[in-house]
Amino acid sequence: MQIECRPPSAREVTHLRPSDFTGALVVLGFSVLTALALWLSASKGVAPWLLGQLLLAVALVQWFVLLHEAGHRTLFQTRRLHGLVGRIASVFCAIPFTVWTAVHGQHHKWIGWQDRDPTTASLVPRPLARVERVLINTSWRWWIPLFSVLYRVSNFWHMPRLWRLFPERRHRVAFAVDAAVLVLFYGGMLVWLGPARLAHLVGLGLLLSLVFLDIILLSQHTHIPLKLSGGEEVRPYAAPEQGVFTRSLRFPAWFSAGVLLHFDAHELHHLYPSVPGYHLRRIPYRPPGEVDWWGWIRRARRMPAERFMFQNRNDTGEDL
C-alpha cells in the first residue's frame, strides 16, 4: 500500500465499511479466547492458571476494544447488533454501555477543548495537594493501574456528574438501568463463586489488563497541548482537525491487527471515526503523531506523573 503525504478525504475512504461477517468473526474469536482463558484459569496447576490469566488479560483488553467499536457502531453493518455486543462487552469492561456511548460521543465532539471533553476535564492544570502528587507519582512509577480505575469511576460511574452532563430523563433512566444490571451481575457472581474463587479466576488477568490500558489510554491525548474554553462558547473541532490533539502508538503489525483491531491507530480513528477499527490501517496515510510504543513508554515513565498528566510539551519541553 502506498502511503500518501496528505490524509485522504472522507469520501475517499467510504469503501471501508463495517461488515456483519467480519464483525461476527471478531466477536467469535474474542469469545473463544475468553472461554479458553477462563477454562485454563479454573485449572489446578500453576502453569495452566498463569497462562489462563495472561490470555484473560488480552481478552479483557479486546472486550474494551469491542465496547469502543460497538459504541461507534462500526463493528457490524446491522446496527442493532451493536447494542447486544456492546452490553456483553460492558460486562467485561465494568462500564455501562449507554454511559460509554454518551460520554465517548462527547469526547469526539469536544476533543481539543480540555475542559469541555468529559474524559480530559479532570486533567486541567491546577495546583495539586501533596497527597495527590504522592499518589499519582507513586502509581505511575510502579505501574499501579490507578488511572484506568479512575477513568472508569469518574467518567462512567459518577452518576451525579453524568446527570449534570446529560440532564435528559431518557439518559438518566438508561444510565441507571445499565449500571444496575452490571451491579446485580457482579454481585451475583460474587455470591455464587465467593470472593476467593472469583479473585483466583480473574484477579491477575484483570490487573494486567488495567496496567496495559493505563498505557494505551494515557498515550492518546496526555501531554499534548489542548485548549481551554474557560466557560466561553467555543466551536467543536471537526474530525479532519482533530489529529493535532491525538497521539498514536505503533505496535507490531500482528499485535495491532490481531489483538487491538488497530485501537492503537488513534489519530486515524479521530480523523475517520466512521471507519471500522479492523480497516483503519488500510487508510493510506501515516499521521505525524504516531510513535513507537516502547520508546514512548520509556520516555513517559521517566517523567513524574504530575508533569506528564497535568502539563504538556509546551510546558516541559519534552515531546513524547
Helices and strands as residue ranges (DSSP letters): G 10-13, H 20-41, H 46-72, H 80-93, H 97-110, G 121-123, H 130-141, H 146-152, I 153-157, H 159-165, H 169-193, H 195-221, G 239-245, E 248-250, H 253-258, H 266-271, G 277-282, E 290-292, H 293-302, H 305-310, H 313-316
